[in-house]
Amino acid sequence: MPAVMPRDVLVLPRIPRPDRATTRFRAVEGVIDAPTTIEGEGFQVRRPFPNRDFRGADPFLLLDHWGAVEYAPGEARGAPWHPHRGFETVTYVMDGALRHRDSLGGGGVISDGSTQWMTAGAGILHDELPTEEIVMKGGTFHAVQLWVNLPRKLKWTPPRYQDVSPGKLELLASHDGGAWLRLIAGDLGGFKGPGVTWTPIAYAHATLTPGARLELGWRQDFSALAYVLSGRGTAGESDRPIREGQLAVFGSGDALSVAASAQQDIKTPNLEVLLLGGLPIGEPTVFYGPFVMNTHDEIVQAIADYRAGKMGVIPATTIGN
Ligand code: MN
């Protein structure tokens, strides 16, 4: 279950329902099953993109869905020290806690509804591991990590962090209160999320109670995706079925709709869905592991810079920990 729940949906600001006379709802162009892959020290994630069937919707490069998983003691694994250059990682932890440290001496814990926005920019080294408590004792873990590309002129921007605590999320209700939405970044329905993005995006986590329908205006110049974290329902006006681990890719238009099936499983009583889209950057992209640049030469340079310690080094105090 997602950590951030409104105390009373009825008092939340309402997202205006798009006017059907003047709005063109986006059709669903495809539904993709997220393949599973192994990351870091050996944890399983679902990766709706990039994969064989879907490269990603510009400006997004990658989405990893980690859990929900119930770790036994000693079972939790993370991603030890590794570099990034050329984009931003957005980590949203719904359940459990992830500890991170970086080559600039920063670090902290992302937990229970928090989002960490890391602009890798010119380069940074970091690690991302479940907290010692979860490793030792086990526990529930559920998180997603989104990679947002940076345009050529911002790939060399200095690294920076933003911590979006659960209290900063903009909580909104659908027109009839059957669904609510946590706005992490961007503008939706005239409301503004707390995350500050170099590349304009909209990113939200919606919860739809059984039978509820969520309709919302969506910028015409943005890409549009819906990824199902749990539960089942439909996407678009033609009610294309979607379920946990599936990604719906929307076509053009200026509004979106998703709906929750009336029947849900006992363990996942609602439809939990990520809604995301952004302004396409439209530049050539060369993707090599943790580096995303515009040309092959820039990748060769990134590897050389990493080896030469130019993206930073592992802080001495953390070695062996
Ligand atoms: Mn990373």
Residues whose N, C-alpha, C, O or C-beta is under 5 A from the ligand:
A	BS01	MN	none
